[in-house]
Amino acid sequence: MPTKKPDLRSQTGFQQIENLGEFSMQSPVHSRTNVKSRTKTSGADFAASAPPAHAAKSPAALPCLETNNSIQSYRPTAQKASKLIIAEAVLELIQIEGIETILFGTLTFPKPVTLKEAQKAWNSAASNAIRPAILKGCRILEPHKSRQPHYHLVIATGQDVRRGFDFDAYQEARAHHWASAEGRKATRIYGASANDELREWWTFFRRLERFGFGRSEAVPIYKAGEAAAEYASKYVSDLDRPIEFRGARLYAPINWKPSTKRGFGFVESGRAWRLAVAKIAQDLGFTSEADFRREFGSNWAWGLRGTIFSIAQDIKAEHSQRAQNEAT
């Protein structure tokens, strides 16, 4: 009969040290001697040093510290969750409503705005115009390369807005600046190919200017459902998000509840990371975070990232194997 695992969910940090005996990791890489010896190098050498040998196949950063520079960008684990959730929601929307009814829209601002001002404009437009007009949809917040916020929409119109649309001309227009001679020519071509239903939605998007938005765009979806879903979700992962976007809601459904929700799996990475830190503390005889700061400096988590992540991967693998054994 399998031994009942201790409940670690209510324990954090060093309270979990006593329960780490079930995770049998005796690699000498994590011994007190090896970890302490790495502190003999300079701070720069320590941060740039290679991860442990057995972790070479997974040279990734810490799950909860995925940031390039604390004063430049912020890319949390929640962003990874949002990417998957958006892809699943968009794919579900296309499958339910039909690809011919879906529009991919973009709302920008004519002048620089703060995130708070952008959210105010969006809330007003969503409440007074967008929600009453569409069946279902998804809203995605993205910072432009200029760090200015703008919005992407994937909406179900309930109409065939795809029929007759010249996608080749649209791609030609995208290849040039919209104000260039080539861009204007291609725009006239795909504009002439739009059916009456699509033209009505273009008028609808232009009317959103009264809420503070500037240039807008709304086009049917050309690619298959899976490709369209991936295309929509990339807006929360391709760019480093400015630090001022920290905590902003990247994605929200409109007028429906997708079946995919938050709260699956991503918590496990943080839990494994905390258990890995506790394991190192146990090996070194540390009893508080202050011991880490005193021994390795204020950036101890970044300096030990390779070792911590390696142990976390082992913990997750062993925990998964134990769960499979108990299930059988």
N, C-alpha and C positions, 0 to 999 in steps of 0.2 A: 504494500500500500504506500503510495507516494507521500513524502513528508509535506505537510502544509507549509506553503511559503509564507514568510512574514509579510504583513501588510506595510509596504514602504510608501504608499501614496500619501499618508499623513505625516511622513518624516522627510525632512529636508536636510541638505548639507551634511554636517558631521553627526547628526542623530542617526544616520544610516550606517555609520562605521561598524557598529556591533553586528549588523546583519549582513555584512559583506562576506562572511565566511563561506556562504553557499556559492559564491562566485570564485572558483578555483583558478586564479591566474597567478602563476609563480614565475613569470618570465623575468629573468635578471635585468631586463631593460628597465623595469620599473622599481628596481631595488633602491634603497636609500643612498647607496654609494653612487650608483649611476646617475640618479636624478640630481644629487647634490654636486657631483663632479661637473655637471654642465653649467653650473653657476660660476665656475672659475673663468669662463670666457666673458668677453665684454657683452654688454646688453645687445648690441647690434648683431654680433656673431650668434648669440643665443637665440634671438628671434628668427634669424635666417637659417639656423641649423636644420638639418634634415630630420624628419620624423624617425622613430625607431625602425629597425630593419624589418620587423615583421609587419609594420604598418605601411610599407612602401607601396603596396598595392592599393591603398586608400588614402592618398595624400591630400585630404580635404580639410577645410577649415572647420572650426567648431560649429555645431549646428546653431547655437544661440548667439554666436558672435560673428555672423557673416557680414562683415562690414569692411570696406576698403580703407576708410579713414573716418574717424569719429567726427571730424568737423566738415566733412564733404558729403558723405552719402550714408544711407542707411538701408540695408536690405535684410529684413528679419525673416525668420522662418515662416511667419504668417504670410509673407509674400509668395512663398512656394505653395502654401495651401491655397491662396487666392488664385494662383495660376491654374491649378488643377480644378478647383471649383468652377472657375469661369469656363474652362474648356468643356467640362461635363454639362454645365448649364446651357451653354450655347448649342451643343450637340443635341441635347434633349429638346430644346426649343425648335430646332430645325426639324427634328424627327416628328414632333407633335404637330406643328403648324405647316410644314412643307417649305422647302427651300425657296420656292417661287414667291412666297409671301414675306420673306425676310429682307430687311434693309439694314445696311451697316452705315451708321451716321457718325459724324464728327462735329463737335461744337467747339469753337475757339472764341477768343476774346479780342476785340479790336485794339486794346491797349493793355499794358501790364496791370495785372491784378494780383492781390494776395490770395492765398488759399481760402481764407475766410470770405473774401468778397466773391470768389468763384463759387463757393458752396452756397452762399446766399442767393446768387443768380440761379444756380441749379435748382435749389429748393422751390424758388418762386415759379420757374418754368415747369418743373415737374408737377407741382400741385395744380397750377392753373391751365396748363396746356397739354403736357406730354401724357400724364396718366389718364386723363379723360379721353385721349385720342387713340391710344394703342391698346391692343389686346394683351400682349405680354412683351416683356423685354428685359434687357440687362444694361446696366450703366457701369462704365469702367472709367476711373479717374487716372489720368496719366500726366506726369510732368513733361513738358516739352524739353528739348535740349537747352533752351534758354531758361529752364527752371520755371516756366509759366505753366499753370495748370490748364488742362482742357479735357473734354469729355468725349468718350466713344460710346455709342449706343448700338445695340443689336436689338431690333424691334420686329415683332410680328404685326403686319398691317392688316391681315385678313383679306388681302387682294393680291392678284398676280401682278407684281411690279417688275417682274423679270422678263416678261414676254417682249421680244424684239430688241432688247437693249444691246447696243454695240460695245461689247467688252473690249474688243481690240482697239477701238478708238479711245476708249477710256484709259487703257494701259498706255497708249501713245501720249495722251494728255498728261498722265502722271510722270512720264519720262522727261517732260519739259516743265519749266516754270509756267504756272497757270496764266501769267500775264505776257508771256513771250508769244511771238507770232505763231510758232508751231503749237504751243499750248492752246491758244485761242482757237486755232483751226480744228484741232482734234476735239476740243470741248464742244464746238458747234456740231460736229459730226455725231458724237454720242448723245448730245442733247436732243438732236433731231430724231434719234432712234427711240427715245423714251415714249412709252405709252401714256395714255391719259391718267391712269392711276398713279404712275410714278411722278408725273408732273404735279399732281395734286399734293403729293408728299413733299416735293421740292418747295412748293409754295408754303406748306406748313412749316418747314425748317427755316425758311427765310423770315417768317413771322416771329420766330423766336428772338429776333434781334431786339424786340421791345423789352426783353428781360435782361439785356446787357450783353448778349452774345454778338459776335462778329461774323466772319465768314464761316459758313457751314457746308457740309457735304453729306449726301445720302445716296448710296448706290446699292443695287441688288447684289446678291452673293453669287459669284461665278463658280467657285470651287465646290467640291463635294463637302458633305457635312463635317467630316473629321478634319479636313484641311481648314475649313472656315473656323471651326472651334479653336484650333491651334493658333490660327492667325489672330483671333480676338484675344486669346489669353496671353499672347506674347507681350502685350502692353504693360503687364505688371512684372515682367522679368528681364526684358532686354536692357533697360537703362538702370543705372544706379539712381535710387530715389533720393532727392535732396533731403537733408535732415529735417527741414521744416514740414515735410510730409509724414513725419513719424506719427503714427496713431491715426492717420486719416483712413477712412474706409475706402478701399480701393475698388470695391465691387458691390453692387446691390441689385437684386432682382426688382422688376417693376410689374406690379399687378399679378404676380404669381409666386409660388413657392417651389423652386426646383427640388428634385428628390435628393440631390447631392448637398450635404450640409457640412459645416465645420465640425471639428472634434474627432477626427479619425487619424490615428497613427502619429500625427506630428508631435503629440505630447510625449511620445516614447523617446524621441531624440533628446529632449531636455532632461527627462528622468535618467536616461543612461549616462548623460554627461555629468549629472550631479553624483550618481553612484561612482563614476570613474574618479571624480575629484575626491570623494570620500575614501576610495581605495588608496589613492596616493597619500592622503592624509594619514591613513592607517599605517602604511609602509614607513612613512617618515616620522611618525609619532606626533603629528600635529593635532591640535585640539580645537583650533579656531582659524578663521580666515586671516586673522592677524599674523598667524605663524607663516602663512604663505607670503604675505606682503613683506614680512621681515626677512624671509629667506630669499625670495625671488624678485622682490620689488612690487610696485603698484600694478604693473602689467603682467602679473604672474600667469593669468589665464591665457594670455596671448603667447607668452613665452613657452608655456607647457602644452600648447594646443595639439602638437603632434602626438605626444604621449597620452593626453587626456582622450583625444578622439580615438586613438588605437584601443585603449582600454574600453571605451564606450562601445565600440564595434564588437569587441569580444563579449561584453555583457549582453548586448542585444542578441547576438547569435546564440549564446548559451541559454538565455532566457527563452528564446523562441524554440530551441531544441527541447528544453525541459517542458514547455507547454505542449509540444507535439507528443512527447512521450507520455505525459499524463492523460492526453486525450485518447491515446490508444490503450 
